[in-house]
Amino acid sequence: MANARVASVVLAAGSSTRMGRNKLLLEIGGETMVRRAVKAAISAQLSPVIVVLGHEADRVRAELDGLTCLPVVNREHLRGAGCSLRVGVKEVAEASALVLSLADMPFVTSAMLAELVERYRETGKHLVMSRYGEVEAPPHLFDRSLFGELLAGEDERCAKPIIRRHMADAVVAGWPAAALQDVDLAADYEQVRQRLAAS
């Protein structure tokens, strides 16, 4: 388990309907949100780093220029995040495990991703899940033994049913509640910018 190769699947296919413009192209701390998320996965030494694109795929792909990652396009991304997850899982079929992360969570750091991998290698558990206070949310690590369940998941549900099924035997990594910040609305984006400016 110490030498297990752990891949990354970053979901970056959404349409940003509530934002009204592509949120992944918004600047966070001097770089676009999608580039920030992918750089975190690379810095955590996950490999390969698969970035699942969908909405405005060409524009998002351009933001990944120069990064060691593999962008793949989900042509059916409107079916839901579970559909995009399946596209990513198929690309990492040979990995020992994968870390699932979302490109719109700007306070997920490379250290958090690396901690998931460390817990996995130490314990050998098939699921290492993140918890922010009382809330479970990505990033989560899935052992390859769970890839089949991820591939069989529903389009709109992403990985939540699999997490619920295996929660009793999972390792939990606890993070500060303040790190649970996704960006769906203009007000969310402004809040993130203010937090980064004050830090």
C-alpha positions as CSV (number, residue, x, y, z in Angstrom):
1,M,0.0,0.0,0.0
2,A,3.0,2.3,0.6
3,N,3.7,2.4,-3.1
4,A,0.1,2.7,-4.2
5,R,-0.3,5.0,-7.2
6,V,-3.1,7.4,-6.5
7,A,-4.7,9.3,-9.3
8,S,-6.8,12.5,-9.3
9,V,-10.1,13.2,-10.9
10,V,-11.0,16.9,-10.9
11,L,-14.6,17.6,-12.0
12,A,-14.7,20.8,-14.1
13,A,-17.6,20.2,-16.4
14,G,-20.5,22.1,-14.9
15,S,-22.5,24.9,-16.6
16,S,-22.3,27.4,-13.8
17,T,-26.0,28.2,-14.3
18,R,-26.5,29.9,-10.9
19,M,-23.4,32.1,-11.5
20,G,-24.5,33.2,-14.9
21,R,-20.9,32.9,-16.3
22,N,-18.3,30.2,-16.1
23,K,-17.2,30.3,-12.5
24,L,-14.1,28.1,-13.2
25,L,-12.6,31.0,-15.2
26,L,-13.0,33.5,-12.4
27,E,-9.8,34.6,-10.8
28,I,-9.0,33.4,-7.3
29,G,-5.8,34.6,-5.7
30,G,-4.2,35.5,-9.0
31,E,-5.2,32.5,-11.1
32,T,-8.4,31.0,-12.4
33,M,-10.3,28.7,-10.1
34,V,-9.9,25.7,-12.3
35,R,-6.1,26.2,-12.5
36,R,-5.9,26.6,-8.8
37,A,-7.7,23.3,-8.2
38,V,-5.6,21.3,-10.7
39,K,-2.3,22.7,-9.4
40,A,-3.4,21.5,-5.9
41,A,-3.8,18.0,-7.2
42,I,-0.4,18.1,-9.0
43,S,1.3,19.5,-5.9
44,A,-0.1,16.6,-3.9
45,Q,1.8,14.3,-6.3
46,L,-1.3,12.6,-7.5
47,S,-0.8,11.0,-10.9
48,P,-2.3,11.0,-13.4
49,V,-4.4,14.2,-12.8
50,I,-7.5,13.9,-15.0
51,V,-9.6,17.0,-15.4
52,V,-13.1,16.3,-16.7
53,L,-14.3,19.2,-18.9
54,G,-17.7,19.9,-20.4
55,H,-19.2,23.4,-20.5
56,E,-16.9,25.8,-22.5
57,A,-14.4,23.0,-22.7
58,D,-12.0,24.8,-25.0
59,R,-11.8,27.9,-22.7
60,V,-11.3,25.8,-19.6
61,R,-8.7,23.7,-21.3
62,A,-6.7,26.8,-22.2
63,E,-6.4,27.6,-18.5
64,L,-4.6,24.3,-17.9
65,D,-1.8,25.1,-20.4
66,G,1.6,24.1,-19.1
67,L,0.2,21.9,-16.3
68,T,0.9,18.2,-16.0
69,C,-2.7,17.0,-16.4
70,L,-4.9,15.2,-18.9
71,P,-8.1,17.1,-19.8
72,V,-10.9,14.9,-21.1
73,V,-14.2,16.1,-22.3
74,N,-17.6,14.8,-21.2
75,R,-19.9,15.5,-24.1
76,E,-22.9,14.5,-22.0
77,H,-22.0,16.7,-19.0
78,L,-25.5,18.1,-18.8
79,R,-26.6,14.7,-17.5
80,G,-25.0,15.4,-14.1
81,A,-21.8,15.2,-12.1
82,G,-22.1,11.4,-11.8
83,C,-21.8,11.2,-15.6
84,S,-18.6,13.3,-15.5
85,L,-17.2,11.1,-12.7
86,R,-17.6,8.0,-14.8
87,V,-15.6,9.6,-17.6
88,G,-12.8,10.4,-15.1
89,V,-12.8,6.9,-13.5
90,K,-12.4,5.2,-16.9
91,E,-9.2,7.2,-17.4
92,V,-7.6,6.0,-14.2
93,A,-8.6,2.4,-14.3
94,E,-5.0,1.2,-13.7
95,A,-4.5,3.3,-10.5
96,S,-4.6,1.9,-7.0
97,A,-7.0,4.6,-5.9
98,L,-8.3,8.0,-7.0
99,V,-9.0,11.3,-5.2
100,L,-12.2,13.0,-6.4
101,S,-12.2,16.8,-6.1
102,L,-14.3,19.6,-7.4
103,A,-12.8,22.6,-9.3
104,D,-15.1,25.1,-7.5
105,M,-13.8,24.5,-3.9
106,P,-10.9,27.0,-3.7
107,F,-9.9,26.3,-0.1
108,V,-9.1,22.6,-0.8
109,T,-5.3,22.6,-0.6
110,S,-2.6,20.2,-1.8
111,A,-1.9,19.4,1.9
112,M,-5.5,18.2,2.3
113,L,-5.2,16.0,-0.8
114,A,-1.9,14.6,0.4
115,E,-3.3,13.8,3.8
116,L,-6.1,11.7,2.2
117,V,-3.4,9.7,0.4
118,E,-1.3,9.3,3.6
119,R,-4.3,8.0,5.5
120,Y,-5.1,5.6,2.7
121,R,-1.5,4.2,2.6
122,E,-1.4,3.9,6.4
123,T,-4.7,2.2,6.9
124,G,-5.5,0.4,3.6
125,K,-9.1,1.4,4.0
126,H,-11.2,1.5,0.8
127,L,-12.6,5.0,1.5
128,V,-11.0,8.0,3.0
129,M,-13.6,10.8,3.2
130,S,-13.5,14.4,4.1
131,R,-15.6,16.0,6.8
132,Y,-16.0,19.7,7.5
133,G,-17.6,19.9,10.9
134,E,-20.7,17.8,10.5
135,V,-20.7,17.9,6.7
136,E,-19.2,15.3,4.3
137,A,-17.9,16.9,1.1
138,P,-15.1,16.4,-1.4
139,P,-12.3,15.6,-1.7
140,H,-12.7,11.9,-1.1
141,L,-10.4,9.0,-1.9
142,F,-11.7,5.8,-3.3
143,D,-9.8,2.6,-3.5
144,R,-9.8,0.8,-6.9
145,S,-12.1,-1.8,-5.4
146,L,-14.8,0.9,-5.4
147,F,-14.3,1.9,-9.1
148,G,-17.0,-0.5,-10.3
149,E,-19.6,1.2,-8.0
150,L,-18.5,4.6,-9.1
151,L,-19.0,3.5,-12.7
152,A,-22.4,2.2,-11.9
153,G,-23.6,5.4,-10.2
154,E,-26.5,7.6,-11.2
155,D,-25.9,10.6,-13.4
156,E,-27.0,13.2,-11.0
157,R,-25.9,11.7,-7.7
158,C,-22.1,11.7,-8.2
159,A,-20.4,9.6,-5.4
160,K,-22.8,10.2,-2.4
161,P,-24.5,6.8,-2.5
162,I,-21.2,5.0,-2.6
163,I,-19.9,7.0,0.3
164,R,-23.1,6.3,2.4
165,R,-22.7,2.5,1.7
166,H,-19.2,2.4,2.9
167,M,-19.2,5.1,5.5
168,A,-19.1,2.7,8.5
169,D,-15.8,1.4,7.5
170,A,-14.2,4.6,6.2
171,V,-11.4,6.7,7.5
172,V,-12.5,10.3,8.1
173,A,-10.2,13.3,7.6
174,G,-11.5,16.3,9.4
175,W,-11.1,19.8,8.1
176,P,-12.1,23.2,9.4
177,A,-15.7,24.1,8.5
178,A,-14.3,27.3,6.9
179,A,-12.6,25.2,4.2
180,L,-16.0,24.1,3.0
181,Q,-16.6,26.9,0.5
182,D,-17.8,26.3,-3.0
183,V,-18.6,29.0,-5.5
184,D,-22.1,28.9,-7.0
185,L,-23.2,32.5,-6.7
186,A,-21.7,35.9,-7.3
187,A,-21.9,36.5,-3.5
188,D,-19.9,33.3,-2.9
189,Y,-17.2,34.5,-5.3
190,E,-17.0,37.9,-3.5
191,Q,-16.8,36.2,-0.1
192,V,-13.8,34.1,-1.3
193,R,-12.0,37.1,-2.7
194,Q,-12.4,38.9,0.6
195,R,-11.2,36.0,2.6
196,L,-8.1,35.6,0.4
197,A,-7.4,39.4,0.5
198,A,-7.6,39.3,4.3
199,S,-5.3,36.2,4.7
